[in-house]
Amino acid sequence: MSEPDVNLAALEISFPCASEAPFVRRSGGVEFAEVLRCSEDAVDLSRLNGGASILKNHDPDRILGKVVAAWIEDARVWVRARFCSDDDARAYFSDIAAGTLQNVSIGYTVDEFEDAAEGDTVTRTATKWTILEVSVAVGIPADPTVGFYRSYDGAYDAAPAAPTETAEPAAETANNAENDLAASFRSAAEAAGVPEVAERAIRSHASPDDFRRDLRAALSVRTLNTPKRSLNMSSAAPQSARRFSVAEALRSMVTGTGAEFEREISAELYRQSGLTPSGENAMMIPINPATMPTMFRAFPSDGQFDAASGSGLVTIENLPDMFVSYVRTKIGVRNATFLTGLTTTTTIPIQTGTGSVAWVDGLNADGAESNPTISNGTLTPHKLSAYTPVGKDLVLQGNPSAVNVAINDLTALLARAIGTAILKGNASSPAITGIATATGVQTVTIADIASATWSDMLKFAGAVDGKEIAGPLEFVMSAADKATLKGIAKDYGRFICEDDRIDGHYVSVDGSLSSGEIFFGDFSNVLVGQWGGLEIMIDPFRYARSGGVEIIATLVSDILVRNPSCFVKRVAPAVTTA
């Protein structure tokens, strides 16, 4: 099949996104052929068949559609993509259907490699790998045998090695504004470590918005310049060691040596987040340390690839959503909105009044406007740290299982602390406002939970009636209060809390709450900001006498309650005195 199967009405098209065509990398004159084995036992299609995104040139902010099906055919991975119905996605679909856009690229991870060497030729074959996303409208694809309207005869020639791009100076203009814009492009791109993006933008007379999109795309596929190591041409060892090892990172903190790969990734994560290390031995680790960094099927910026170290191709995929999912398992609040990837203090509008809606008589008439009360809240980076002692010998042994137990314990502590801050805030420094202390939160007076009535519990939903509700309403309370309400009858043998719900609203439990502390509302209006990944470091002195070290795990986060009127808290009756 060389012609794509196009359904113009449904905005769907089928095309190959990956093949076994070798892609030649070059390092110091040594050529290295990368091959992605396209067979049922090699490539994991679960992410694709689960609705993986179709992106514009690996830009996570430019989602054009999703994958609706994926399969193997003629040693290539095929997908059927459904494009979004917005104007931007439709425009790309039209260009693809017309044959104007042909190039395709993928983002993927590799779990297992097989290396083979014959003379001076080295081939690395991915034998266990997963495709994460498919990108269209790619400038220079690594694999020219896939994409739209590509012929296929079953034979592959190695794709040429990526040429080193030589930046050309921008043409001088007579317009001072253009010169200023060019200077701003260069300044931003140099600060991000990708000056070539600015040069391309200047040459193409790109708009500021286009430049920012290209900059984000470049950062998402940026390569790491890890120290080059000599290539053993006779070695065929699998490259599973390229995984980020938390155990190795901690061991190097004690010994002061090793973990070059982990330190390089850590430096990149610090740079991306805009944060600085908390100490000389601190490292930032990927949120999901068991996951290999994502590799994108695209040319490295410098045209170089080191076969032994993997440098020039390895990029960072921090996978913050995985940490968000983990946090949700440890806290009572299920639907908080997590804002990951923050780099600076972020201002968020907070609505303290409602807007208005009205029918208008006539197509040219103006509707009545209201001015809801808007104030600004900020998400400010604050450090949240957890500590645990561990045997020094255990760290030096580099046992991943033992180290992971300690790291999991620390991340659980951090997650629960975030949950507590969402509900109660933090009264000490730094001051963090939670639902309990936010101005504008509604209240329901109940004297004693043990004597609460069905009518009392209905007051919670009544308090937020007419407010700007965006997500599901739910209760959060202690396990003791939930058990109590399960035992209080409301009528005819039914109870206030049944099937973990009160009046149809889900009841969550949070271990930080005491009896009588009950919260209700639209928890999607709680914003949790997150900067960077998880930072770890070792204090070798605190437990030195007992032969231990202290592991310190730190997150940079903040909490903001947006639209407090969407929340209700239980309060006790006021105490009156004679």
C-alpha positions as CSV (number, residue, x, y, z in Angstrom):
1,M,0.0,0.0,0.0
2,S,1.7,3.2,-1.2
3,E,-1.4,5.4,-1.4
4,P,-2.9,6.5,2.0
5,D,-6.5,5.5,2.7
6,V,-8.1,8.9,3.1
7,N,-11.6,9.7,4.5
8,L,-12.1,13.4,3.9
9,A,-15.4,13.5,5.8
10,A,-14.1,11.8,8.9
11,L,-10.7,13.6,8.8
12,E,-9.0,10.2,8.8
13,I,-5.9,9.0,7.0
14,S,-3.8,5.8,7.2
15,F,0.0,5.9,6.7
16,P,3.2,4.2,7.8
17,C,5.1,5.9,10.7
18,A,8.1,3.6,11.3
19,S,10.1,1.1,9.3
20,E,13.3,-0.9,9.6
21,A,15.2,1.4,7.5
22,P,18.6,2.0,9.2
23,F,19.3,5.5,10.3
24,V,23.0,6.3,10.3
25,R,24.5,8.3,13.2
26,R,28.1,9.6,13.1
27,S,30.5,10.1,16.0
28,G,34.1,11.0,15.4
29,G,34.1,9.4,11.9
30,V,32.4,6.2,13.2
31,E,29.1,5.4,11.6
32,F,26.4,3.6,13.6
33,A,23.2,2.3,12.1
34,E,20.1,2.3,14.2
35,V,17.3,-0.1,13.3
36,L,13.8,-0.3,14.8
37,R,12.6,-3.8,14.4
38,C,9.0,-3.7,13.2
39,S,7.5,-7.0,14.2
40,E,4.7,-8.0,16.6
41,D,7.2,-9.3,19.2
42,A,9.4,-6.2,19.1
43,V,7.2,-3.1,18.9
44,D,4.6,-2.3,21.6
45,L,1.6,-0.7,20.0
46,S,-0.4,-0.3,23.1
47,R,0.1,3.4,23.4
48,L,-0.8,3.9,19.8
49,N,-4.0,1.8,20.1
50,G,-4.8,3.6,23.3
51,G,-5.2,6.9,21.4
52,A,-1.7,8.4,21.2
53,S,-1.5,12.0,20.1
54,I,-0.7,13.2,16.6
55,L,1.6,16.2,17.1
56,K,2.9,19.0,14.9
57,N,6.7,18.4,14.8
58,H,6.9,16.8,18.4
59,D,5.3,19.9,20.0
60,P,3.2,18.7,22.9
61,D,1.2,22.0,22.7
62,R,0.2,21.4,19.0
63,I,-2.0,18.3,19.2
64,L,-3.6,17.8,15.8
65,G,-5.4,14.5,16.4
66,K,-5.1,11.0,17.7
67,V,-4.3,7.5,16.6
68,V,-7.4,5.3,16.2
69,A,-5.7,2.1,15.1
70,A,-2.1,0.7,14.7
71,W,-0.8,-2.4,13.1
72,I,2.3,-4.1,11.5
73,E,2.4,-4.5,7.7
74,D,5.3,-5.2,5.4
75,A,7.8,-4.7,8.3
76,R,6.5,-1.2,8.9
77,V,4.2,0.3,11.6
78,W,1.0,1.7,10.2
79,V,-1.4,3.9,11.9
80,R,-4.8,5.4,11.2
81,A,-5.0,8.9,12.4
82,R,-8.1,11.0,13.1
83,F,-7.5,14.8,13.0
84,C,-9.3,17.3,15.2
85,S,-12.0,19.4,13.7
86,D,-10.5,22.8,14.6
87,D,-9.3,25.1,11.7
88,D,-5.6,24.5,12.5
89,A,-5.8,20.7,12.4
90,R,-8.1,20.8,9.3
91,A,-5.5,22.9,7.5
92,Y,-2.8,20.3,8.1
93,F,-5.1,17.5,7.2
94,S,-5.9,19.2,3.9
95,D,-2.2,19.7,3.0
96,I,-1.5,16.0,3.9
97,A,-4.4,14.7,1.8
98,A,-3.3,16.9,-1.1
99,G,0.2,15.5,-0.9
100,T,1.8,18.8,0.1
101,L,3.1,17.5,3.5
102,Q,4.7,14.0,3.4
103,N,7.2,13.8,6.3
104,V,6.4,11.8,9.5
105,S,8.4,11.3,12.7
106,I,7.8,9.4,16.0
107,G,8.7,9.7,19.6
108,Y,9.6,6.4,21.3
109,T,11.3,4.6,24.1
110,V,13.6,1.6,23.8
111,D,13.8,-1.1,26.5
112,E,16.1,-3.6,24.8
113,F,18.8,-3.3,22.1
114,E,20.8,-5.9,20.2
115,D,24.2,-4.7,19.0
116,A,26.1,-6.3,16.2
117,A,29.4,-5.4,14.6
118,E,30.9,-6.5,11.3
119,G,34.3,-4.9,10.6
120,D,33.8,-1.2,11.0
121,T,30.1,-1.4,10.7
122,V,28.0,-1.3,13.9
123,T,24.3,-1.9,13.9
124,R,22.1,-1.4,16.9
125,T,18.6,-3.0,16.6
126,A,15.8,-2.0,19.0
127,T,14.2,-5.4,19.9
128,K,11.8,-4.1,22.6
129,W,10.5,-0.6,22.0
130,T,7.3,1.5,22.3
131,I,6.0,4.3,20.2
132,L,4.7,7.2,22.3
133,E,3.5,9.7,19.7
134,V,3.4,10.4,16.0
135,S,4.4,13.8,14.5
136,V,3.5,15.2,11.1
137,A,4.7,18.4,9.4
138,V,8.3,17.4,10.2
139,G,11.0,19.4,8.5
140,I,13.7,16.7,8.2
141,P,12.6,13.1,9.0
142,A,15.0,10.5,10.1
143,D,13.2,7.9,8.0
144,P,12.3,9.0,4.4
145,T,10.6,5.6,3.6
146,V,7.5,6.4,5.8
147,G,5.0,9.1,5.7
148,F,2.4,10.1,3.2
149,Y,2.4,9.1,-0.5
150,R,5.7,7.2,-0.1
151,S,6.4,4.2,-2.3
152,Y,7.9,1.0,-0.8
153,D,9.6,-1.8,-2.6
154,G,10.7,-3.8,0.4
155,A,14.4,-2.7,0.2
156,Y,16.1,-0.1,2.4
157,D,19.1,2.0,2.0
158,A,20.7,3.5,5.0
159,A,19.5,7.0,5.5
160,P,22.4,9.5,5.3
161,A,23.9,10.8,8.5
162,A,22.5,14.0,9.7
163,P,24.5,16.9,8.5
164,T,25.8,19.4,11.0
165,E,23.7,22.5,10.5
166,T,25.7,25.7,10.0
167,A,23.9,28.7,11.1
168,E,23.7,31.5,8.6
169,P,23.7,35.0,9.6
170,A,20.3,36.8,9.4
171,A,19.9,39.2,6.6
172,E,20.3,42.8,7.6
173,T,17.1,44.8,7.4
174,A,16.5,48.5,7.4
175,N,13.7,48.2,9.9
176,N,14.8,48.8,13.5
177,A,11.8,46.8,14.7
178,E,12.9,43.7,12.8
179,N,16.4,44.1,14.2
180,D,15.1,44.3,17.7
181,L,12.9,41.2,17.1
182,A,15.9,39.3,15.8
183,A,17.9,40.3,18.9
184,S,15.1,39.0,21.1
185,F,14.9,35.7,19.2
186,R,18.7,35.2,19.6
187,S,18.6,36.1,23.3
188,A,15.8,33.6,24.1
189,A,17.3,30.8,21.9
190,E,20.8,31.2,23.3
191,A,19.5,31.2,26.9
192,A,17.6,27.9,26.1
193,G,20.7,26.4,24.5
194,V,19.3,26.2,21.0
195,P,20.6,29.2,19.0
196,E,19.8,27.5,15.7
197,V,16.1,28.0,16.3
198,A,16.6,31.8,16.3
199,E,18.5,31.7,13.1
200,R,15.9,29.7,11.3
201,A,13.2,32.1,12.6
202,I,15.1,35.1,11.5
203,R,15.7,33.7,8.0
204,S,12.0,32.8,7.6
205,H,10.7,36.1,9.1
206,A,8.8,34.1,11.6
207,S,6.3,35.8,13.9
208,P,6.9,35.8,17.7
209,D,4.2,33.2,18.2
210,D,5.7,30.9,15.6
211,F,9.2,31.4,17.1
212,R,7.9,30.4,20.6
213,R,6.2,27.3,19.2
214,D,9.4,26.3,17.4
215,L,11.4,27.0,20.5
216,R,9.2,24.7,22.6
217,A,9.4,22.0,20.0
218,A,13.2,22.2,19.9
219,L,13.4,22.0,23.7
220,S,11.2,18.9,23.6
221,V,13.7,17.0,21.4
222,R,16.9,18.6,22.5
223,T,19.8,16.2,22.8
224,L,22.1,15.7,25.7
225,N,25.8,16.3,25.1
226,T,27.2,13.6,27.4
227,P,30.9,12.9,27.5
228,K,32.0,10.8,24.6
229,R,33.4,7.4,25.3
230,S,35.4,5.2,22.9
231,L,33.4,2.6,21.0
232,N,34.3,-1.0,21.4
233,M,33.6,-2.3,18.0
234,S,33.6,-5.9,19.2
235,S,31.1,-5.4,21.9
236,A,27.5,-6.3,21.4
237,A,26.3,-5.7,25.0
238,P,22.6,-4.6,25.3
239,Q,22.2,-0.9,26.2
240,S,19.8,-1.4,29.1
241,A,22.4,0.4,31.2
242,R,21.3,3.6,29.6
243,R,18.4,3.8,32.1
244,F,18.5,6.4,34.8
245,S,19.6,4.5,37.9
246,V,18.6,6.2,41.2
247,A,20.7,3.6,43.1
248,E,23.8,4.6,41.1
249,A,23.0,8.3,41.6
250,L,22.9,7.9,45.4
251,R,26.0,5.7,45.5
252,S,27.9,8.4,43.6
253,M,26.8,11.0,46.1
254,V,28.5,9.0,48.8
255,T,31.7,8.1,46.9
256,G,31.9,11.3,44.9
257,T,32.6,9.4,41.7
258,G,30.7,7.8,38.9
259,A,27.1,8.2,37.6
260,E,28.2,10.4,34.7
261,F,25.1,9.6,32.7
262,E,22.8,10.3,35.7
263,R,24.5,13.6,36.5
264,E,24.2,14.7,32.9
265,I,20.5,14.0,32.9
266,S,20.2,15.8,36.2
267,A,21.9,18.9,34.8
268,E,19.5,18.9,31.9
269,L,16.5,18.7,34.2
270,Y,17.7,21.5,36.3
271,R,18.3,23.6,33.2
272,Q,14.8,22.9,31.8
273,S,13.1,23.7,35.2
274,G,15.1,26.9,35.8
275,L,16.0,25.6,39.3
276,T,19.4,25.4,40.9
277,P,20.7,22.4,43.0
278,S,20.0,22.5,46.7
279,G,23.5,21.3,47.5
280,E,26.7,20.3,45.9
281,N,25.7,16.6,45.8
282,A,22.0,17.1,44.8
283,M,20.6,15.6,41.7
284,M,17.2,16.0,40.0
285,I,15.8,12.7,38.8
286,P,13.0,12.0,36.3
287,I,9.6,11.9,38.0
288,N,9.4,8.2,36.9
289,P,13.0,7.1,37.4
290,A,12.3,3.6,36.1
291,T,11.4,5.0,32.7
292,M,14.1,5.6,30.1
293,P,14.4,9.0,28.6
294,T,12.3,9.4,25.5
295,M,14.0,9.3,22.2
296,F,12.7,11.1,19.2
297,R,13.2,9.9,15.7
298,A,14.7,13.1,14.4
299,F,18.1,14.4,13.6
300,P,20.2,15.6,16.6
301,S,21.0,19.3,16.5
302,D,24.7,18.7,16.1
303,G,24.6,15.8,13.7
304,Q,26.6,13.6,16.2
305,F,25.7,10.4,17.9
306,D,27.8,8.4,20.2
307,A,27.1,4.7,19.9
308,A,28.5,3.7,23.3
309,S,26.9,6.4,25.4
310,G,23.8,7.1,23.4
311,S,24.6,10.8,23.5
312,G,23.3,13.0,20.7
313,L,20.0,11.1,20.7
314,V,18.9,10.8,24.3
315,T,16.4,13.4,25.4
316,I,14.5,14.0,28.7
317,E,11.0,12.9,29.1
318,N,10.1,13.9,32.7
319,L,6.7,12.3,32.6
320,P,5.1,14.6,35.3
321,D,1.7,13.1,34.6
322,M,2.9,9.8,36.1
323,F,3.8,11.6,39.3
324,V,0.4,13.4,39.3
325,S,-1.3,10.0,39.1
326,Y,0.8,8.8,42.0
327,V,-0.1,11.8,44.1
328,R,-3.8,11.2,43.5
329,T,-3.4,7.7,45.0
330,K,-2.0,9.1,48.2
331,I,-4.4,12.0,48.9
332,G,-8.2,12.3,49.4
333,V,-8.6,15.1,46.8
334,R,-9.1,13.3,43.4
335,N,-9.7,16.1,40.9
336,A,-7.2,18.8,41.7
337,T,-5.7,20.5,38.7
338,F,-1.9,20.0,38.4
339,L,0.2,22.5,36.5
340,T,3.5,20.8,35.6
341,G,6.5,22.2,33.9
342,L,6.5,25.6,35.5
343,T,9.7,27.6,35.4
344,T,8.8,30.9,37.0
345,T,6.3,32.5,39.4
346,T,2.9,32.2,37.6
347,T,0.0,34.6,38.0
348,I,-3.5,33.1,37.8
349,P,-6.8,35.1,37.7
350,I,-9.1,34.3,40.6
351,Q,-12.8,34.9,40.1
352,T,-14.6,36.0,43.2
353,G,-17.9,36.9,41.5
354,T,-20.1,35.3,38.8
355,G,-20.6,36.5,35.3
356,S,-24.0,36.8,33.5
357,V,-25.8,35.3,30.6
358,A,-28.7,36.6,28.6
359,W,-30.7,36.1,25.4
360,V,-30.3,39.0,22.9
361,D,-33.1,40.1,20.6
362,G,-31.7,40.5,17.1
363,L,-28.4,39.2,15.6
364,N,-26.8,42.6,15.6
365,A,-27.7,43.6,19.2
366,D,-25.3,43.5,22.0
367,G,-25.9,41.5,25.1
368,A,-25.8,42.8,28.6
369,E,-22.3,42.5,30.1
370,S,-21.3,42.1,33.7
371,N,-18.0,42.6,35.4
372,P,-17.3,39.7,37.6
373,T,-14.9,40.4,40.4
374,I,-11.4,39.2,39.4
375,S,-8.2,39.2,41.4
376,N,-4.9,37.7,40.8
377,G,-3.3,34.8,42.6
378,T,0.2,33.5,42.2
379,L,1.9,30.2,42.2
380,T,5.3,30.7,43.7
381,P,7.9,27.9,43.9
382,H,8.3,26.6,47.4
383,K,10.5,23.6,48.5
384,L,8.8,20.6,50.1
385,S,11.4,18.2,51.6
386,A,11.1,14.7,53.2
387,Y,13.9,12.8,55.0
388,T,14.7,9.2,55.8
389,P,17.8,7.4,57.2
390,V,19.3,4.4,55.3
391,G,22.4,2.3,55.9
392,K,25.5,3.6,54.2
393,D,26.5,0.1,53.1
394,L,23.2,-0.4,51.4
395,V,23.7,2.7,49.4
396,L,27.3,1.7,48.5
397,Q,26.1,-1.7,47.3
398,G,23.8,0.1,44.8
399,N,20.9,-2.3,45.4
400,P,18.1,-0.8,43.3
401,S,15.3,-2.6,45.3
402,A,16.4,-1.3,48.6
403,V,17.0,2.2,47.3
404,N,13.6,2.2,45.6
405,V,11.9,1.4,49.0
406,A,13.4,4.5,50.5
407,I,12.6,6.7,47.5
408,N,9.0,5.4,47.4
409,D,8.6,6.1,51.1
410,L,9.9,9.7,50.6
411,T,7.6,10.4,47.6
412,A,4.6,9.0,49.5
413,L,5.4,11.5,52.3
414,L,5.7,14.4,49.8
415,A,2.4,13.4,48.1
416,R,0.5,13.3,51.4
417,A,2.0,16.7,52.4
418,I,0.6,18.1,49.1
419,G,-2.8,16.7,50.0
420,T,-2.7,18.2,53.4
421,A,-1.7,21.6,51.9
422,I,-4.6,21.5,49.5
423,L,-7.1,21.1,52.3
424,K,-5.5,23.0,55.2
425,G,-2.7,25.0,53.7
426,N,0.5,25.7,55.6
427,A,0.4,28.1,58.5
428,S,4.2,28.3,59.0
429,S,6.7,29.7,56.5
430,P,6.2,29.5,53.6
431,A,2.6,30.4,54.1
432,I,0.3,28.4,51.8
433,T,-3.4,29.0,51.6
434,G,-5.5,25.8,51.5
435,I,-9.3,25.4,51.3
436,A,-9.7,25.7,55.0
437,T,-8.1,29.1,55.2
438,A,-9.1,30.6,51.8
439,T,-11.3,33.7,51.8
440,G,-14.8,33.2,50.3
441,V,-15.2,29.5,51.2
442,Q,-18.8,28.6,52.1
443,T,-19.6,27.0,55.5
444,V,-22.2,24.6,56.9
445,T,-22.8,24.4,60.6
446,I,-23.1,20.9,62.1
447,A,-22.8,20.5,65.8
448,D,-21.7,16.9,65.9
449,I,-21.1,14.5,63.1
450,A,-22.5,11.6,65.2
451,S,-25.8,13.4,65.3
452,A,-25.7,14.7,61.7
453,T,-28.9,14.4,59.7
454,W,-29.7,13.9,56.0
455,S,-30.9,17.5,55.9
456,D,-27.5,18.6,57.3
457,M,-25.6,16.9,54.5
458,L,-27.8,18.3,51.8
459,K,-26.7,21.8,52.9
460,F,-23.3,21.3,51.4
461,A,-24.6,21.0,47.8
462,G,-27.0,23.8,48.5
463,A,-24.2,26.2,49.6
464,V,-22.5,26.0,46.1
465,D,-25.7,26.2,44.1
466,G,-25.3,28.8,41.4
467,K,-21.5,29.0,41.7
468,E,-19.2,28.5,38.8
469,I,-18.8,24.7,39.0
470,A,-16.5,23.2,36.3
471,G,-15.9,19.7,37.6
472,P,-17.6,17.0,39.7
473,L,-18.6,17.8,43.3
474,E,-17.3,15.6,46.0
475,F,-16.8,15.2,49.8
476,V,-13.4,14.8,51.5
477,M,-13.4,13.7,55.2
478,S,-11.7,11.5,57.8
479,A,-12.2,7.7,57.7
480,A,-13.9,8.0,61.1
481,D,-16.5,10.5,59.9
482,K,-17.2,8.4,56.7
483,A,-17.8,5.3,58.9
484,T,-20.1,7.3,61.1
485,L,-22.2,8.6,58.2
486,K,-22.5,5.1,56.9
487,G,-24.2,4.1,60.1
488,I,-26.7,7.0,60.3
489,A,-30.1,6.1,58.7
490,K,-31.8,8.7,56.5
491,D,-35.0,6.9,55.7
492,Y,-36.5,3.4,55.4
493,G,-33.3,1.5,56.1
494,R,-31.1,3.6,53.8
495,F,-28.1,5.5,55.2
496,I,-26.6,8.9,54.6
497,C,-23.4,7.4,53.0
498,E,-24.0,4.5,50.7
499,D,-21.7,3.0,48.1
500,D,-19.1,5.7,49.0
501,R,-21.5,8.5,48.0
502,I,-23.7,11.1,49.7
503,D,-26.6,12.3,47.5
504,G,-24.7,11.0,44.5
505,H,-21.5,12.8,45.4
506,Y,-18.3,10.7,45.9
507,V,-16.8,10.6,49.4
508,S,-13.0,10.5,49.6
509,V,-10.9,9.9,52.7
510,D,-7.8,11.9,53.6
511,G,-5.6,10.7,56.5
512,S,-4.6,14.3,57.4
513,L,-8.2,15.2,58.5
514,S,-9.6,14.8,62.0
515,S,-13.1,14.0,62.9
516,G,-15.4,17.0,62.1
517,E,-13.2,18.3,59.3
518,I,-15.4,17.9,56.2
519,F,-14.8,19.6,52.9
520,F,-17.1,19.7,49.8
521,G,-16.9,21.3,46.4
522,D,-15.4,21.3,42.9
523,F,-11.8,20.4,43.6
524,S,-10.7,21.1,40.0
525,N,-10.6,24.7,41.2
526,V,-7.5,23.8,43.3
527,L,-4.3,24.4,41.3
528,V,-1.1,22.6,42.2
529,G,1.9,24.1,40.6
530,Q,5.0,21.9,40.1
531,W,8.5,23.1,39.1
532,G,11.0,20.5,37.8
533,G,11.2,16.9,39.0
534,L,12.1,15.1,42.2
535,E,15.4,16.3,43.7
536,I,17.5,13.9,45.9
537,M,20.6,14.4,47.9
538,I,22.5,12.7,50.8
539,D,23.5,14.1,54.1
540,P,26.5,11.8,55.1
541,F,27.0,13.3,58.6
542,R,23.8,13.2,60.6
543,Y,23.8,9.4,61.0
544,A,27.6,8.8,60.5
545,R,28.1,7.4,64.0
546,S,25.6,4.6,63.4
547,G,26.9,3.9,59.9
548,G,24.0,5.5,58.1
549,V,23.3,8.4,55.8
550,E,20.2,10.5,55.4
551,I,18.4,10.7,52.0
552,I,16.6,14.0,51.4
553,A,13.9,14.2,48.7
554,T,12.6,17.6,47.6
555,L,9.8,18.8,45.4
556,V,9.2,22.4,44.3
557,S,5.5,23.1,44.4
558,D,2.7,25.5,45.4
559,I,-1.1,25.5,46.0
560,L,-3.7,28.0,44.8
561,V,-7.4,27.9,45.5
562,R,-9.1,29.4,42.5
563,N,-12.8,30.4,42.9
564,P,-13.1,29.7,46.7
565,S,-16.9,30.0,46.5
566,C,-17.0,26.5,44.9
567,F,-16.0,25.0,48.3
568,V,-17.8,24.3,51.5
569,K,-16.3,23.4,54.9
570,R,-18.1,22.1,58.0
571,V,-17.9,24.4,61.1
572,A,-19.1,23.9,64.6
573,P,-21.7,26.2,66.1
574,A,-20.4,29.4,67.7
575,V,-20.0,29.2,71.4
576,T,-22.1,31.8,73.2
577,T,-21.6,33.0,76.7
578,A,-24.0,34.6,79.1
